[in-house]
């Protein structure tokens, strides 16, 4: 089979298509013939050498796929060969075949294509685990989503809005702000032109928001704390601009704030399986009803993985960037 490798890491030029043996599923695993794979920021970080996979994970790129189950390992009883699924992977999604824990597979939501389904796992698992599990977002709460036009951002906006929250967001251009508003944000602020702290306090009559979902890091941490209401929660899911910071911690006590965060890839298989169950019960019905659908910016062929990474690094995209492994790129567009 063909897979994309990145050697010791570096720029996009290190990406290569190589031949490898088709893997065989072990206990509890399924082998998926991949149709589409999602491109995510951790792929860029891993390719560059700044984000090594956790122990036991695949050393190859690709954290989400859709496709057809080609083989079952011992102990898998709730899937069958020929089923079409999407799945969160431990890596290795940039390949013609990918091994996945059977519990991390989900059926294709009714009405969605394989392309749309491949855009679901990484973002929807991440948003559910953080916004709904950790921060306990509920109807009537408010949330500030940074990077609102990213795949994660648009997913968070849509799901928070669908579950009754008032959503604010930041983005870097008028076109991106429009996409955020279309996804369900009540207000969107251009961080290049407006102080988002002032904007949030103005829009909330000085109260602040209940939750901030951030992936920027260092330059935003203290400002995020200023945006939070009493008993608020700062969710840190990435550090695109640094993870080291210092600030006056008095507001943490005065406002009784919670600072938390998580990564997805390092979670246990059982934890990921629980997230999958929650998504199937709570989010899959919304998708089947045509709500909270993934926003896909562009689809690249398997051979264009470098171009897909270049677009991700440019931050000019809105929503998801996808690779067509077996699927038809031209038909998808």
The 8 nearest C-alpha neighbors of each residue, nearest first, counted from 0:
[[1, 19, 21, 18, 20, 95, 2, 96],
 [2, 0, 18, 17, 95, 94, 19, 16],
 [3, 1, 94, 17, 16, 93, 95, 18],
 [2, 4, 16, 15, 93, 17, 94, 14],
 [3, 5, 15, 14, 6, 59, 16, 2],
 [4, 6, 14, 13, 8, 46, 15, 7],
 [7, 5, 8, 4, 13, 14, 46, 9],
 [8, 6, 5, 9, 48, 46, 13, 47],
 [9, 7, 48, 47, 46, 6, 5, 13],
 [8, 10, 47, 13, 46, 48, 11, 7],
 [11, 9, 12, 13, 47, 8, 46, 14],
 [10, 12, 305, 13, 14, 9, 308, 309],
 [11, 13, 10, 14, 305, 9, 15, 5],
 [14, 12, 5, 11, 10, 9, 15, 8],
 [15, 13, 5, 12, 4, 11, 3, 305],
 [14, 16, 4, 3, 17, 13, 5, 12],
 [17, 15, 3, 2, 4, 1, 18, 14],
 [16, 18, 2, 1, 3, 15, 19, 4],
 [17, 19, 1, 0, 2, 16, 20, 3],
 [20, 18, 0, 1, 21, 17, 2, 22],
 [21, 19, 0, 22, 18, 1, 23, 96],
 [20, 22, 0, 19, 23, 96, 95, 97],
 [23, 21, 20, 24, 98, 96, 30, 97],
 [22, 24, 25, 21, 30, 70, 72, 98],
 [25, 23, 72, 28, 29, 30, 71, 98],
 [26, 24, 72, 28, 27, 23, 73, 29],
 [25, 27, 73, 72, 28, 74, 24, 75],
 [26, 28, 75, 74, 72, 101, 73, 100],
 [29, 27, 100, 101, 72, 24, 25, 99],
 [30, 28, 71, 99, 101, 24, 72, 98],
 [29, 31, 98, 70, 69, 97, 24, 68],
 [32, 30, 68, 97, 67, 69, 96, 33],
 [33, 31, 96, 67, 66, 95, 69, 68],
 [32, 34, 66, 95, 96, 31, 35, 65],
 [33, 35, 325, 326, 66, 324, 65, 323],
 [36, 34, 323, 324, 65, 322, 64, 33],
 [37, 35, 64, 322, 63, 117, 321, 92],
 [36, 38, 321, 63, 118, 117, 322, 39],
 [39, 37, 320, 321, 36, 42, 61, 322],
 [40, 38, 42, 41, 37, 43, 62, 320],
 [39, 41, 43, 42, 44, 38, 311, 312],
 [42, 40, 44, 43, 39, 45, 50, 46],
 [43, 41, 45, 40, 39, 44, 60, 46],
 [44, 42, 46, 40, 41, 45, 47, 308],
 [43, 45, 41, 50, 47, 49, 42, 46],
 [46, 44, 50, 42, 48, 47, 43, 51],
 [45, 47, 8, 43, 48, 44, 42, 5],
 [48, 46, 9, 8, 44, 45, 49, 10],
 [47, 49, 8, 45, 46, 50, 44, 9],
 [48, 50, 44, 47, 45, 51, 46, 8],
 [51, 49, 45, 44, 48, 52, 41, 47],
 [50, 52, 45, 49, 53, 48, 58, 44],
 [51, 53, 56, 58, 50, 54, 57, 45],
 [54, 52, 56, 265, 55, 51, 264, 57],
 [55, 53, 56, 52, 265, 57, 51, 58],
 [54, 56, 53, 57, 52, 89, 58, 265],
 [57, 55, 89, 54, 53, 52, 58, 90],
 [56, 58, 90, 59, 89, 91, 55, 52],
 [59, 57, 52, 56, 90, 60, 91, 51],
 [60, 58, 91, 57, 90, 4, 61, 3],
 [61, 59, 91, 90, 42, 93, 92, 62],
 [60, 92, 62, 90, 93, 91, 63, 42],
 [63, 61, 88, 90, 92, 87, 89, 121],
 [64, 62, 87, 88, 37, 86, 36, 120],
 [65, 63, 36, 117, 86, 85, 35, 92],
 [66, 64, 85, 117, 35, 84, 34, 33],
 [65, 67, 33, 34, 32, 83, 84, 31],
 [68, 66, 83, 32, 31, 82, 81, 69],
 [67, 69, 31, 80, 81, 82, 30, 70],
 [68, 70, 80, 30, 31, 32, 67, 81],
 [71, 69, 30, 80, 29, 68, 72, 24],
 [72, 70, 29, 24, 75, 30, 28, 73],
 [71, 73, 24, 25, 26, 28, 27, 29],
 [74, 72, 26, 75, 27, 25, 71, 28],
 [73, 75, 27, 26, 76, 72, 28, 71],
 [76, 74, 27, 73, 77, 72, 71, 78],
 [75, 77, 78, 74, 79, 73, 71, 27],
 [76, 78, 75, 79, 101, 102, 74, 71],
 [79, 77, 76, 75, 82, 80, 101, 71],
 [78, 80, 82, 81, 77, 68, 71, 76],
 [79, 81, 68, 69, 82, 70, 71, 78],
 [80, 82, 68, 67, 79, 83, 69, 70],
 [83, 81, 68, 67, 80, 79, 84, 78],
 [82, 84, 67, 66, 81, 68, 107, 106],
 [85, 83, 106, 107, 105, 65, 66, 104],
 [84, 86, 65, 105, 64, 117, 104, 116],
 [87, 85, 104, 64, 103, 63, 88, 120],
 [86, 88, 63, 120, 103, 62, 121, 104],
 [87, 89, 62, 90, 63, 99, 86, 92],
 [90, 88, 56, 57, 62, 264, 91, 87],
 [91, 89, 57, 61, 62, 88, 60, 59],
 [90, 92, 59, 61, 60, 93, 57, 97],
 [91, 61, 93, 94, 90, 62, 97, 64],
 [94, 92, 61, 91, 3, 60, 2, 36],
 [95, 93, 2, 96, 92, 1, 3, 91],
 [94, 96, 33, 1, 32, 0, 2, 324],
 [97, 95, 32, 94, 31, 33, 30, 21],
 [96, 98, 31, 30, 92, 91, 94, 99],
 [97, 99, 30, 29, 24, 31, 28, 96],
 [100, 98, 29, 28, 88, 101, 30, 97],
 [99, 101, 28, 102, 103, 27, 29, 98],
 [100, 102, 28, 103, 29, 104, 27, 99],
 [103, 101, 272, 100, 104, 275, 27, 105],
 [104, 102, 101, 100, 272, 86, 87, 275],
 [105, 103, 86, 102, 101, 85, 84, 87],
 [104, 106, 85, 84, 86, 107, 103, 275],
 [107, 105, 84, 108, 85, 83, 104, 82],
 [106, 108, 84, 116, 85, 109, 105, 83],
 [109, 107, 287, 111, 283, 106, 110, 286],
 [110, 108, 287, 111, 107, 286, 288, 283],
 [109, 111, 287, 108, 112, 289, 107, 286],
 [112, 110, 109, 108, 115, 116, 107, 113],
 [113, 111, 115, 114, 116, 110, 107, 108],
 [112, 114, 116, 115, 65, 117, 111, 66],
 [115, 113, 112, 117, 116, 35, 118, 331],
 [116, 114, 112, 118, 117, 113, 111, 293],
 [115, 117, 113, 118, 119, 114, 85, 107],
 [116, 118, 65, 64, 114, 115, 119, 85],
 [119, 117, 116, 115, 37, 293, 120, 319],
 [118, 120, 116, 117, 123, 122, 121, 293],
 [121, 119, 87, 123, 124, 122, 63, 86],
 [122, 120, 124, 123, 63, 125, 119, 87],
 [123, 121, 125, 151, 124, 120, 119, 126],
 [122, 124, 126, 125, 120, 119, 121, 127],
 [123, 125, 127, 121, 122, 120, 126, 128],
 [126, 124, 122, 128, 123, 127, 121, 129],
 [125, 127, 123, 129, 130, 128, 124, 155],
 [126, 128, 131, 124, 129, 125, 130, 123],
 [129, 127, 132, 125, 126, 124, 131, 130],
 [128, 130, 133, 126, 127, 132, 131, 125],
 [129, 131, 134, 126, 127, 136, 133, 132],
 [130, 132, 135, 127, 136, 134, 129, 133],
 [133, 131, 128, 135, 129, 134, 130, 127],
 [132, 134, 129, 135, 131, 130, 128, 259],
 [135, 133, 130, 136, 131, 132, 129, 232],
 [136, 134, 131, 132, 133, 137, 130, 129],
 [137, 135, 131, 134, 130, 140, 138, 159],
 [138, 136, 140, 139, 135, 164, 162, 163],
 [137, 139, 163, 164, 140, 162, 136, 159],
 [138, 140, 164, 163, 137, 141, 165, 162],
 [141, 139, 164, 138, 137, 209, 165, 136],
 [140, 142, 165, 208, 209, 164, 166, 210],
 [141, 143, 210, 166, 208, 211, 209, 167],
 [142, 144, 167, 211, 168, 166, 212, 210],
 [145, 143, 168, 212, 147, 211, 167, 152],
 [144, 146, 169, 147, 213, 168, 212, 143],
 [147, 145, 170, 152, 148, 149, 169, 144],
 [146, 148, 152, 145, 153, 168, 149, 169],
 [149, 147, 317, 175, 153, 152, 146, 179],
 [150, 148, 152, 318, 151, 147, 146, 317],
 [149, 151, 318, 319, 153, 152, 154, 122],
 [152, 150, 122, 154, 149, 153, 155, 126],
 [153, 151, 147, 149, 155, 154, 150, 146],
 [152, 154, 156, 155, 150, 147, 148, 151],
 [153, 155, 151, 157, 152, 156, 158, 150],
 [156, 154, 152, 158, 153, 157, 159, 126],
 [157, 155, 153, 159, 154, 158, 160, 183],
 [158, 156, 160, 291, 154, 182, 155, 159],
 [157, 159, 161, 155, 160, 156, 154, 162],
 [160, 158, 162, 164, 156, 161, 157, 155],
 [159, 161, 164, 157, 163, 158, 162, 183],
 [162, 160, 158, 159, 163, 157, 164, 291],
 [163, 161, 159, 160, 138, 164, 158, 137],
 [162, 164, 138, 160, 161, 139, 159, 165],
 [165, 163, 140, 160, 139, 141, 159, 138],
 [166, 164, 141, 140, 160, 142, 185, 163],
 [165, 167, 184, 142, 185, 141, 143, 164],
 [168, 166, 143, 186, 184, 187, 185, 142],
 [167, 169, 144, 187, 143, 147, 145, 188],
 [168, 170, 188, 145, 187, 147, 189, 146],
 [171, 169, 189, 146, 147, 176, 175, 172],
 [170, 172, 189, 190, 191, 175, 169, 173],
 [173, 171, 175, 174, 170, 176, 189, 191],
 [172, 174, 176, 175, 177, 171, 189, 170],
 [175, 173, 177, 172, 176, 178, 171, 317],
 [174, 176, 178, 172, 177, 173, 148, 170],
 [177, 175, 173, 179, 178, 174, 187, 170],
 [176, 178, 174, 180, 175, 179, 181, 173],
 [177, 179, 181, 175, 176, 180, 182, 174],
 [180, 178, 182, 176, 181, 177, 184, 147],
 [179, 181, 184, 177, 183, 182, 178, 176],
 [180, 182, 178, 179, 183, 177, 184, 176],
 [183, 181, 179, 180, 157, 184, 178, 156],
 [184, 182, 180, 181, 157, 160, 156, 185],
 [183, 185, 180, 166, 186, 167, 179, 156],
 [186, 184, 166, 167, 183, 165, 180, 187],
 [185, 187, 167, 184, 168, 180, 188, 166],
 [186, 188, 168, 169, 176, 167, 184, 180],
 [189, 187, 169, 190, 168, 170, 195, 193],
 [188, 190, 171, 170, 191, 192, 169, 193],
 [189, 191, 193, 192, 171, 188, 169, 170],
 [190, 192, 189, 171, 193, 172, 194, 170],
 [193, 191, 190, 189, 194, 188, 171, 195],
 [192, 194, 190, 189, 195, 191, 188, 198],
 [195, 193, 196, 197, 198, 190, 192, 191],
 [194, 196, 198, 197, 193, 199, 190, 188],
 [197, 195, 199, 198, 194, 226, 200, 222],
 [196, 198, 200, 195, 194, 199, 201, 193],
 [197, 199, 195, 201, 196, 200, 202, 194],
 [200, 198, 202, 196, 201, 197, 195, 203],
 [201, 199, 205, 203, 197, 207, 202, 198],
 [200, 202, 198, 204, 199, 203, 197, 205],
 [201, 203, 199, 200, 204, 198, 205, 207],
 [202, 204, 200, 205, 206, 201, 207, 199],
 [205, 203, 201, 206, 202, 200, 207, 199],
 [204, 206, 200, 203, 207, 201, 202, 199],
 [207, 205, 203, 228, 204, 200, 208, 227],
 [208, 206, 228, 227, 226, 200, 203, 205],
 [209, 207, 227, 228, 141, 142, 210, 226],
 [208, 210, 231, 141, 228, 142, 227, 140],
 [211, 209, 142, 232, 208, 231, 233, 143],
 [210, 212, 143, 233, 142, 234, 144, 213],
 [213, 211, 234, 144, 143, 145, 235, 233],
 [214, 212, 235, 145, 215, 234, 211, 236],
 [213, 215, 237, 236, 238, 216, 235, 239],
 [216, 214, 239, 238, 240, 213, 219, 237],
 [215, 217, 238, 241, 240, 219, 242, 214],
 [216, 218, 241, 244, 219, 242, 220, 243],
 [219, 217, 216, 220, 240, 215, 221, 222],
 [218, 220, 222, 217, 216, 223, 221, 215],
 [219, 221, 223, 222, 217, 216, 218, 224],
 [222, 220, 224, 223, 219, 246, 225, 218],
 [223, 221, 225, 219, 224, 220, 196, 226],
 [224, 222, 226, 220, 225, 221, 219, 227],
 [223, 225, 221, 227, 226, 222, 220, 233],
 [224, 226, 222, 223, 227, 221, 196, 207],
 [227, 225, 207, 223, 224, 196, 208, 199],
 [228, 226, 207, 208, 231, 224, 225, 209],
 [227, 229, 207, 231, 208, 206, 209, 230],
 [228, 230, 254, 231, 255, 227, 256, 209],
 [231, 229, 256, 255, 254, 228, 232, 257],
 [232, 230, 209, 256, 228, 227, 229, 210],
 [231, 233, 257, 210, 256, 258, 209, 234],
 [234, 232, 258, 211, 210, 259, 257, 212],
 [235, 233, 212, 260, 259, 211, 213, 232],
 [234, 236, 260, 213, 237, 214, 259, 212],
 [235, 237, 214, 260, 261, 213, 234, 262],
 [238, 236, 214, 235, 239, 215, 216, 213],
 [239, 237, 216, 215, 241, 214, 240, 242],
 [238, 240, 215, 241, 237, 214, 216, 242],
 [241, 239, 215, 238, 216, 217, 242, 218],
 [240, 242, 217, 238, 216, 243, 239, 215],
 [241, 243, 238, 217, 216, 244, 240, 239],
 [244, 242, 241, 217, 245, 216, 238, 240],
 [243, 245, 217, 242, 246, 220, 218, 241],
 [246, 244, 247, 243, 221, 217, 248, 220],
 [247, 245, 248, 221, 244, 220, 249, 224],
 [246, 248, 249, 245, 250, 221, 251, 224],
 [247, 249, 251, 250, 246, 252, 245, 221],
 [248, 250, 251, 252, 247, 253, 254, 246],
 [251, 249, 253, 252, 248, 254, 247, 224],
 [252, 250, 256, 249, 255, 248, 254, 253],
 [253, 251, 255, 250, 254, 249, 256, 248],
 [252, 254, 250, 255, 251, 249, 229, 256],
 [253, 255, 229, 256, 252, 250, 251, 230],
 [256, 254, 252, 230, 251, 253, 229, 257],
 [257, 255, 251, 230, 231, 254, 232, 258],
 [256, 258, 232, 233, 259, 231, 255, 230],
 [259, 257, 233, 232, 234, 256, 260, 235],
 [260, 258, 234, 233, 235, 257, 261, 232],
 [261, 259, 235, 234, 236, 258, 262, 129],
 [260, 262, 236, 263, 235, 259, 129, 234],
 [261, 263, 264, 265, 236, 260, 266, 237],
 [264, 262, 265, 266, 125, 261, 124, 271],
 [263, 265, 266, 262, 89, 53, 52, 62],
 [266, 264, 263, 53, 262, 267, 52, 54],
 [267, 265, 263, 264, 270, 268, 271, 262],
 [266, 268, 270, 269, 271, 265, 264, 272],
 [267, 269, 271, 270, 272, 266, 100, 103],
 [268, 270, 272, 267, 271, 273, 266, 102],
 [271, 269, 273, 267, 272, 268, 266, 274],
 [272, 270, 274, 268, 273, 269, 275, 267],
 [271, 273, 269, 275, 102, 270, 274, 103],
 [274, 272, 276, 270, 275, 271, 269, 277],
 [273, 275, 271, 277, 276, 272, 278, 124],
 [276, 274, 272, 278, 273, 277, 103, 279],
 [277, 275, 273, 279, 274, 278, 280, 272],
 [278, 276, 274, 280, 275, 279, 281, 273],
 [277, 279, 282, 275, 281, 280, 276, 274],
 [278, 280, 283, 276, 277, 281, 282, 275],
 [281, 279, 277, 278, 282, 276, 283, 284],
 [280, 282, 278, 279, 277, 283, 284, 285],
 [281, 283, 278, 285, 284, 279, 280, 286],
 [282, 284, 279, 286, 285, 108, 281, 287],
 [285, 283, 287, 286, 282, 288, 281, 280],
 [286, 284, 288, 290, 282, 283, 287, 289],
 [287, 285, 290, 289, 283, 288, 284, 291],
 [286, 288, 109, 284, 108, 289, 285, 110],
 [289, 287, 285, 286, 290, 284, 109, 110],
 [288, 290, 286, 287, 285, 292, 291, 110],
 [289, 291, 286, 285, 292, 288, 287, 161],
 [292, 290, 157, 286, 158, 293, 285, 289],
 [291, 293, 290, 286, 294, 289, 115, 154],
 [294, 292, 295, 118, 115, 291, 119, 154],
 [293, 295, 318, 319, 292, 296, 150, 153],
 [296, 294, 319, 318, 297, 293, 320, 317],
 [295, 297, 318, 319, 317, 320, 316, 294],
 [298, 296, 320, 295, 321, 299, 319, 332],
 [297, 299, 321, 322, 320, 328, 323, 300],
 [300, 298, 322, 303, 323, 321, 307, 328],
 [299, 301, 323, 303, 302, 322, 328, 324],
 [300, 302, 324, 303, 323, 322, 304, 299],
 [301, 303, 300, 304, 16, 305, 299, 324],
 [304, 302, 300, 306, 305, 301, 299, 307],
 [303, 305, 307, 306, 302, 301, 308, 299],
 [304, 306, 308, 11, 307, 303, 309, 14],
 [305, 307, 309, 303, 308, 304, 310, 299],
 [306, 308, 304, 310, 305, 309, 299, 311],
 [309, 307, 311, 305, 306, 310, 312, 304],
 [310, 308, 306, 312, 307, 311, 305, 313],
 [309, 311, 313, 307, 308, 312, 306, 314],
 [310, 312, 308, 314, 309, 313, 307, 316],
 [311, 313, 309, 310, 314, 308, 43, 315],
 [312, 314, 310, 315, 311, 309, 316, 308],
 [315, 313, 311, 312, 316, 310, 317, 149],
 [316, 314, 313, 310, 317, 311, 312, 175],
 [315, 317, 314, 296, 318, 310, 311, 149],
 [318, 316, 148, 296, 149, 175, 319, 315],
 [319, 317, 150, 149, 294, 295, 296, 148],
 [318, 320, 295, 150, 296, 294, 321, 118],
 [319, 321, 297, 38, 296, 298, 37, 295],
 [322, 320, 37, 298, 38, 36, 299, 297],
 [321, 323, 299, 36, 300, 35, 298, 301],
 [322, 324, 35, 300, 326, 328, 301, 325],
 [325, 323, 301, 34, 35, 326, 322, 33],
 [324, 326, 34, 323, 33, 327, 35, 95],
 [325, 327, 34, 323, 324, 35, 328, 114],
 [326, 328, 330, 329, 331, 323, 325, 324],
 [327, 329, 331, 323, 330, 300, 298, 326],
 [328, 330, 332, 331, 327, 298, 300, 299],
 [329, 331, 327, 332, 328, 326, 298, 114],
 [332, 330, 328, 329, 327, 114, 298, 326],
 [331, 329, 330, 328, 298, 297, 327, 296]]
